[in-house]
């Protein structure tokens, strides 16, 4: 097939898929947010939404072996139709060359006060470079392996930076593993050369790739590669390109919500968030909700909306859960636990969010005249769906809620099947019982709950009530 595309030029790819012109393997790499924005429509084009509960498997690239990936993709679908196995966050394209890029990501995460994420990047950098924690301890570093590998871990003065030592200490304290990934890419390359069963598709999602790897070159020949990177250089030209893209993205999101922005809004938000697309998108949605019925977003809204959101981090967590974003949900949940929030309060908040999504899904499925469609634009929702909702005497959604809030609720409900939502309520009951009657770690119970609801873990830890 031999296709290489940029993330903003995938309409032809999706059109080909809908016409039956598919590849056995797809590689999406680069910015996490952009990868997700390409992955979701690609998955929907490959596997019917109603079949995804059985014909789609999500695997964690950080823990899943190549042998398991091969085993899953060799297995025929549970029901007739296409099957997708997606490996999220795969490290298989890392190499010694990747170490410097991963260290840069670790430092950026540390500067944003996300030490846990920084530790993940650091362990990946060590793994890519073939080093251990012992090799880079302060007392052992000067005598460690020499050359380019260690050079990536030194600052301009030939010393470890203070941030590095702090993140390293976190890794050692939390006993984070540095996994060996020797020859995994070769094994997967050999497997792909033997062929994937007709109708099955493997999607690999990576942050960083080494294009020199034989695996990358093989996928380029037989599959489709989508570049989801943003220019991250420090030159004036790169900065202009980034800002142009972010401003266009902001206009797009605001436009879908029927809003515009006053002069200075973009500059204020970009200065506050920086070139982090995922966080930038989250902040735009906060602004939309904060502005309410007002059509124009003002510069003062940027700081005020941020202050309001910081006072209600539970909203951050439940909104991330509604988006089926396990990583963000876990990150916010960790902060809630560290701030002293009682674990049962978190379970209650999760259960309330699931109930709200169930009501939204039931409302749409019971009343087909609402004309609600997955991916519907906000303007279309306002014109056709909202009036019908407002006329509904038994509308279970919150009275007086802003139309955009209702739109977001319906959009989030589309990310889950009815069975998934019913099962999520069952898992909330399981978590409630575990927290009240067992000595299990509350943090582990809550993490398991989130991962199961978001579909990252498909098998429950223990049997709860049977649903659907």
C-alpha positions as CSV (number, residue, x, y, z in Angstrom):
1,X,0.0,0.0,0.0
2,X,2.9,2.3,0.8
3,X,1.1,5.3,2.3
4,X,2.6,8.0,4.5
5,X,0.2,10.7,5.6
6,X,0.1,13.7,7.9
7,X,-2.5,13.8,10.7
8,X,-4.4,16.7,9.0
9,X,-4.8,14.9,5.7
10,X,-6.5,11.6,6.7
11,X,-9.9,12.3,5.0
12,X,-8.7,10.3,1.9
13,X,-7.5,7.5,4.1
14,X,-10.9,7.2,5.8
15,X,-12.6,7.4,2.5
16,X,-10.5,4.5,1.2
17,X,-11.3,2.5,4.3
18,X,-15.1,3.0,3.9
19,X,-14.7,1.9,0.2
20,X,-13.0,-1.3,1.4
21,X,-9.4,-0.3,0.6
22,X,-7.9,-1.2,3.9
23,X,-4.4,-2.1,5.2
24,X,-3.5,-4.9,7.6
25,X,-1.4,-2.6,9.8
26,X,-1.5,1.1,10.6
27,X,1.1,3.1,12.5
28,X,0.1,6.5,14.2
29,X,2.9,8.3,15.8
30,X,3.6,11.7,17.4
31,X,1.5,13.9,19.7
32,X,-0.8,11.8,21.9
33,X,-3.8,14.0,21.4
34,X,-3.4,14.1,17.6
35,X,-2.9,10.3,17.5
36,X,-6.2,9.9,19.4
37,X,-8.0,12.3,17.0
38,X,-7.0,10.1,14.1
39,X,-7.4,6.8,15.9
40,X,-11.1,7.1,16.8
41,X,-12.5,7.8,13.3
42,X,-10.1,5.2,11.9
43,X,-11.4,2.6,14.3
44,X,-15.0,3.6,13.6
45,X,-14.4,3.2,9.8
46,X,-12.8,-0.3,10.3
47,X,-15.2,-1.8,12.8
48,X,-18.9,-1.0,13.1
49,X,-19.6,0.8,16.4
50,X,-22.0,-1.9,17.5
51,X,-19.4,-4.6,16.9
52,X,-16.5,-2.9,18.8
53,X,-17.4,-4.5,22.1
54,X,-16.4,-7.9,20.6
55,X,-14.3,-7.1,17.6
56,X,-11.9,-4.5,19.1
57,X,-9.2,-5.1,21.6
58,X,-7.1,-2.4,23.2
59,X,-3.7,-3.4,24.5
60,X,-1.2,-1.5,26.7
61,X,2.1,-1.1,24.7
62,X,4.0,-0.7,27.9
63,X,3.1,-4.1,29.3
64,X,2.0,-6.3,26.4
65,X,4.5,-8.7,24.8
66,X,5.0,-9.1,21.1
67,X,3.9,-12.7,21.5
68,X,0.6,-11.6,23.0
69,X,0.0,-9.0,20.3
70,X,0.7,-11.7,17.6
71,X,-1.7,-14.1,19.3
72,X,-4.5,-11.5,19.5
73,X,-4.2,-10.4,15.9
74,X,-4.1,-14.1,14.7
75,X,-7.5,-14.8,16.4
76,X,-10.5,-14.5,14.3
77,X,-13.3,-11.9,15.3
78,X,-16.0,-13.0,17.7
79,X,-18.7,-12.0,15.3
80,X,-18.6,-11.6,11.5
81,X,-16.8,-8.5,10.3
82,X,-13.5,-6.7,10.7
83,X,-11.4,-6.9,13.8
84,X,-9.0,-4.4,15.2
85,X,-6.2,-4.9,17.7
86,X,-4.8,-1.6,18.9
87,X,-1.5,-1.3,20.8
88,X,-1.6,2.1,22.6
89,X,1.7,3.7,23.7
90,X,3.9,1.1,22.1
91,X,7.6,1.4,22.8
92,X,8.6,-1.0,20.1
93,X,9.9,1.7,17.8
94,X,12.3,3.2,20.4
95,X,16.0,2.9,19.9
96,X,19.2,4.4,21.3
97,X,18.4,7.4,19.1
98,X,15.1,7.9,21.0
99,X,16.7,8.4,24.4
100,X,17.4,12.1,24.0
101,X,13.8,12.8,22.8
102,X,12.3,10.8,25.7
103,X,14.5,12.7,28.2
104,X,13.2,15.9,26.7
105,X,9.7,14.7,27.3
106,X,10.6,13.7,30.8
107,X,12.0,17.1,31.6
108,X,8.9,18.9,30.1
109,X,6.6,16.7,32.2
110,X,8.7,17.4,35.3
111,X,8.5,21.2,34.7
112,X,4.7,20.8,34.5
113,X,4.8,19.1,38.0
114,X,3.8,15.7,36.6
115,X,6.6,13.7,38.2
116,X,4.8,10.4,37.6
117,X,4.7,11.0,33.8
118,X,8.3,12.2,33.9
119,X,9.3,9.0,35.6
120,X,7.6,7.0,32.8
121,X,9.5,8.8,30.1
122,X,12.8,8.4,32.1
123,X,12.4,4.6,32.4
124,X,11.6,4.5,28.7
125,X,14.7,6.5,27.9
126,X,16.9,4.2,30.0
127,X,15.3,1.2,28.3
128,X,15.9,2.7,24.9
129,X,19.6,3.5,25.8
130,X,20.2,0.1,27.3
131,X,21.0,1.5,30.7
132,X,19.8,0.6,34.2
133,X,19.0,2.8,37.2
134,X,22.2,1.7,38.7
135,X,24.1,2.9,35.7
136,X,22.8,6.5,36.2
137,X,22.9,6.9,39.9
138,X,25.0,9.9,40.8
139,X,27.7,7.9,42.5
140,X,28.0,5.5,39.6
141,X,27.3,7.7,36.6
142,X,30.9,8.8,35.8
143,X,31.9,5.2,35.5
144,X,28.9,4.1,33.5
145,X,28.8,3.1,29.9
146,X,30.5,5.8,27.8
147,X,29.7,7.4,24.5
148,X,26.5,8.6,23.0
149,X,24.3,6.6,25.4
150,X,25.4,8.3,28.5
151,X,25.9,11.6,26.7
152,X,22.1,11.8,26.2
153,X,21.7,11.9,30.0
154,X,24.1,14.7,30.7
155,X,23.5,18.5,30.6
156,X,25.7,21.0,28.8
157,X,28.2,20.9,31.7
158,X,28.5,17.1,31.6
159,X,26.5,16.7,34.8
160,X,23.0,15.4,35.6
161,X,20.4,18.1,36.0
162,X,18.6,18.6,39.3
163,X,15.3,17.6,37.7
164,X,16.9,14.3,36.5
165,X,18.1,13.4,40.0
166,X,14.7,14.1,41.5
167,X,12.8,12.0,38.9
168,X,15.4,9.2,39.3
169,X,14.8,9.2,43.0
170,X,11.1,9.0,42.4
171,X,11.6,6.0,40.1
172,X,13.8,4.2,42.7
173,X,11.4,4.9,45.5
174,X,8.4,3.6,43.5
175,X,10.4,0.6,42.2
176,X,9.5,1.5,38.6
177,X,10.8,-1.3,36.2
178,X,13.2,-0.7,33.3
179,X,12.1,-3.4,30.9
180,X,14.4,-4.9,28.4
181,X,12.9,-4.7,24.9
182,X,15.7,-6.4,22.9
183,X,14.7,-7.7,19.5
184,X,11.0,-7.1,20.0
185,X,10.8,-5.1,16.8
186,X,12.5,-7.9,14.9
187,X,10.0,-10.4,16.2
188,X,7.0,-8.3,15.3
189,X,8.6,-7.6,11.9
190,X,8.9,-11.3,11.2
191,X,5.3,-11.8,12.3
192,X,4.0,-9.1,10.0
193,X,6.0,-10.6,7.0
194,X,4.1,-13.9,7.5
195,X,0.8,-12.1,7.0
196,X,-2.2,-11.1,9.1
197,X,-5.6,-12.9,8.7
198,X,-7.8,-11.3,6.1
199,X,-10.2,-8.7,7.8
200,X,-8.0,-8.3,10.9
201,X,-6.1,-5.0,11.4
202,X,-3.3,-4.0,13.7
203,X,-3.0,-0.4,14.8
204,X,0.2,0.7,16.6
205,X,0.2,4.1,18.4
206,X,3.5,5.5,19.4
207,X,4.8,8.8,20.7
208,X,8.3,8.4,19.2
209,X,9.6,6.3,16.3
210,X,13.0,5.6,14.8
211,X,12.4,5.5,11.1
212,X,15.6,3.6,10.5
213,X,14.1,0.5,12.1
214,X,13.3,-2.4,9.7
215,X,9.9,-2.6,11.3
216,X,9.1,1.0,10.3
217,X,10.2,0.4,6.8
218,X,8.1,-2.8,6.5
219,X,5.0,-1.0,7.7
220,X,5.7,1.7,5.2
221,X,5.6,-0.9,2.4
222,X,2.6,-3.0,3.5
223,X,0.5,-0.6,5.5
224,X,-0.3,3.0,6.3
225,X,1.8,5.4,8.5
226,X,0.2,8.7,9.9
227,X,2.6,11.4,11.2
228,X,0.9,13.1,14.1
229,X,3.8,15.3,15.2
230,X,3.8,19.0,15.6
231,X,6.9,21.1,14.9
232,X,8.7,21.5,18.3
233,X,11.7,23.5,17.2
234,X,12.7,26.8,18.8
235,X,13.0,28.7,15.6
236,X,10.7,31.6,14.9
237,X,9.2,29.8,12.0
238,X,8.4,26.7,14.1
239,X,6.8,28.9,16.8
240,X,4.7,30.6,14.2
241,X,3.5,27.3,12.7
242,X,2.6,26.0,16.2
243,X,0.7,29.1,17.1
244,X,-1.1,29.2,13.7
245,X,-2.2,25.6,14.2
246,X,-3.3,26.2,17.8
247,X,-5.3,29.3,16.8
248,X,-7.0,27.4,14.0
249,X,-7.8,24.6,16.5
250,X,-9.3,27.1,18.9
251,X,-11.5,28.7,16.2
252,X,-12.7,25.3,15.2
253,X,-13.7,24.2,18.7
254,X,-15.4,27.5,19.5
255,X,-17.1,27.5,16.1
256,X,-18.7,24.1,16.8
257,X,-20.0,25.6,20.0
258,X,-21.4,28.6,18.2
259,X,-18.9,31.0,19.8
260,X,-16.2,33.5,18.7
261,X,-13.3,34.9,20.7
262,X,-12.5,38.5,21.5
263,X,-9.0,39.9,20.7
264,X,-6.4,38.7,23.2
265,X,-8.2,35.4,24.2
266,X,-5.9,33.2,22.2
267,X,-2.8,34.9,23.4
268,X,-3.9,34.7,27.0
269,X,-4.7,31.0,26.7
270,X,-1.6,30.0,24.8
271,X,0.6,31.8,27.3
272,X,-1.1,30.0,30.1
273,X,-1.0,26.5,28.6
274,X,1.8,26.5,26.1
275,X,2.1,24.1,23.2
276,X,0.3,21.2,24.9
277,X,-2.5,20.4,22.6
278,X,-4.3,18.0,25.0
279,X,-4.4,20.6,27.8
280,X,-5.1,23.4,25.3
281,X,-8.3,21.6,24.1
282,X,-9.4,20.9,27.6
283,X,-9.0,24.6,28.5
284,X,-11.0,25.7,25.4
285,X,-13.9,23.5,26.5
286,X,-13.8,25.0,30.0
287,X,-14.1,28.5,28.3
288,X,-17.1,27.3,26.3
289,X,-18.9,26.1,29.4
290,X,-17.9,29.1,31.5
291,X,-19.1,31.6,28.8
292,X,-22.6,30.0,29.0
293,X,-25.1,31.7,26.7
294,X,-22.6,34.4,25.8
295,X,-21.5,34.1,22.2
296,X,-18.1,35.8,22.6
297,X,-15.3,34.5,24.9
298,X,-13.5,37.3,26.6
299,X,-9.8,37.5,27.8
300,X,-10.8,37.7,31.4
301,X,-12.7,34.4,31.0
302,X,-9.3,32.6,30.7
303,X,-8.2,33.2,34.3
304,X,-11.7,33.1,35.8
305,X,-12.5,29.7,34.2
306,X,-9.2,28.3,35.4
307,X,-9.8,29.5,38.9
308,X,-13.3,27.9,38.9
309,X,-12.1,24.6,37.6
310,X,-9.3,24.3,40.1
311,X,-12.0,24.6,42.8
312,X,-13.8,21.6,41.4
313,X,-11.3,18.9,40.3
314,X,-14.0,16.2,40.6
315,X,-15.5,17.8,37.5
316,X,-12.1,17.3,35.8
317,X,-12.1,13.7,36.7
318,X,-15.7,12.9,35.7
319,X,-15.3,14.8,32.4
320,X,-12.1,12.8,31.5
321,X,-14.0,9.6,32.4
322,X,-16.9,10.7,30.1
323,X,-14.3,11.1,27.3
324,X,-13.0,7.5,28.0
325,X,-9.6,9.0,28.7
326,X,-8.1,6.6,31.3
327,X,-4.8,8.3,31.6
328,X,-6.2,11.7,32.4
329,X,-8.8,10.3,34.7
330,X,-6.2,8.5,36.7
331,X,-3.9,11.6,36.9
332,X,-6.7,13.7,38.3
333,X,-7.9,11.0,40.6
334,X,-4.4,10.7,42.1
335,X,-4.5,14.4,42.8
336,X,-7.8,14.0,44.6
337,X,-6.5,11.2,46.7
338,X,-3.4,13.1,47.6
339,X,-5.6,16.1,48.6
340,X,-7.4,13.9,51.1
341,X,-10.6,13.1,49.3
342,X,-12.3,10.0,50.7
343,X,-12.1,7.0,48.2
344,X,-15.8,6.3,48.5
345,X,-16.5,9.9,47.4
346,X,-14.6,9.2,44.2
347,X,-16.6,6.0,43.6
348,X,-19.8,8.0,44.2
349,X,-18.7,10.7,41.7
350,X,-17.9,8.0,39.1
351,X,-21.2,6.3,39.6
352,X,-23.1,9.6,39.2
353,X,-21.3,10.3,35.9
354,X,-22.1,6.8,34.6
355,X,-25.8,7.2,35.5
356,X,-25.9,10.6,33.6
357,X,-24.4,8.9,30.5
358,X,-26.9,6.1,30.8
359,X,-29.8,8.6,30.9
360,X,-28.4,10.3,27.9
361,X,-28.0,7.1,25.9
362,X,-31.4,5.9,26.9
363,X,-33.0,9.2,25.9
364,X,-31.5,9.0,22.4
365,X,-32.2,5.3,21.8
366,X,-35.8,5.6,23.0
367,X,-36.6,8.6,20.8
368,X,-35.2,8.2,17.3
369,X,-37.0,11.3,16.1
370,X,-34.3,13.4,17.8
371,X,-32.0,12.8,14.8
372,X,-29.0,12.6,17.0
373,X,-25.9,11.2,15.2
374,X,-22.4,10.4,16.4
375,X,-20.1,13.3,15.6
376,X,-23.0,15.8,15.1
377,X,-21.9,19.4,15.0
378,X,-23.0,21.7,17.9
379,X,-25.0,24.0,15.5
380,X,-26.9,21.0,14.1
381,X,-27.7,19.9,17.7
382,X,-29.0,23.4,18.5
383,X,-31.2,23.4,15.5
384,X,-32.7,19.9,15.5
385,X,-32.1,18.0,18.7
386,X,-32.3,20.7,21.4
387,X,-35.8,21.8,20.5
388,X,-37.0,18.2,20.8
389,X,-35.3,17.8,24.2
390,X,-36.9,21.0,25.5
391,X,-40.4,19.7,24.4
392,X,-39.9,16.4,26.1
393,X,-41.9,16.3,29.3
394,X,-40.0,13.3,30.7
395,X,-36.5,14.6,29.8
396,X,-34.2,13.1,32.5
397,X,-31.3,15.4,31.7
398,X,-30.6,18.3,34.1
399,X,-33.2,21.1,33.8
400,X,-31.7,24.5,33.0
401,X,-28.4,23.0,31.9
402,X,-26.5,25.0,29.2
403,X,-27.1,23.5,25.7
404,X,-23.4,22.9,25.2
405,X,-23.4,20.8,28.5
406,X,-26.2,18.7,27.1
407,X,-24.4,18.4,23.8
408,X,-21.2,17.2,25.6
409,X,-23.2,14.7,27.6
410,X,-24.7,13.1,24.5
411,X,-21.3,13.1,22.7
412,X,-19.7,11.4,25.7
413,X,-22.5,8.8,25.9
414,X,-21.6,7.9,22.3
415,X,-18.2,6.8,23.4
416,X,-19.7,3.9,25.4
417,X,-22.1,1.1,24.5
418,X,-25.1,0.5,26.6
419,X,-23.5,-2.8,27.8
420,X,-20.3,-0.9,28.8
421,X,-22.3,1.6,30.9
422,X,-24.3,-1.1,32.6
423,X,-21.2,-3.0,33.3
424,X,-19.5,0.2,34.6
425,X,-22.3,0.6,37.2
426,X,-21.7,-3.0,38.2
427,X,-18.0,-2.3,38.7
428,X,-18.8,0.8,40.8
429,X,-20.8,-1.6,43.1
430,X,-17.8,-3.9,43.2
431,X,-15.4,-1.0,44.1
432,X,-17.8,0.2,46.8
433,X,-17.8,-3.3,48.3
434,X,-14.1,-3.7,48.1
435,X,-13.4,-0.4,49.8
436,X,-15.9,-1.2,52.7
437,X,-15.2,-4.9,53.3
438,X,-11.6,-5.8,52.2
439,X,-8.1,-4.6,53.1
440,X,-7.1,-4.0,49.5
441,X,-5.4,-0.7,48.7
442,X,-8.0,1.9,47.9
443,X,-5.8,3.4,45.3
444,X,-5.4,0.1,43.4
445,X,-9.2,-0.6,43.7
446,X,-10.0,2.9,42.2
447,X,-7.3,2.5,39.4
448,X,-8.8,-0.9,38.5
449,X,-12.3,0.6,38.4
450,X,-11.2,3.4,36.0
451,X,-9.2,1.1,33.7
452,X,-12.1,-1.4,33.4
453,X,-14.7,1.4,32.7
454,X,-12.5,2.9,30.0
455,X,-11.9,-0.5,28.4
456,X,-8.2,-0.6,29.0
457,X,-8.7,-3.8,31.1
458,X,-11.3,-6.1,29.7
459,X,-11.4,-8.7,32.4
460,X,-12.8,-7.8,35.9
461,X,-10.8,-8.5,39.0
462,X,-13.6,-10.4,40.5
463,X,-17.2,-11.3,39.5
464,X,-19.8,-8.7,40.4
465,X,-23.4,-8.6,39.2
466,X,-24.2,-9.9,35.8
467,X,-25.4,-7.3,33.3
468,X,-26.6,-7.4,29.8
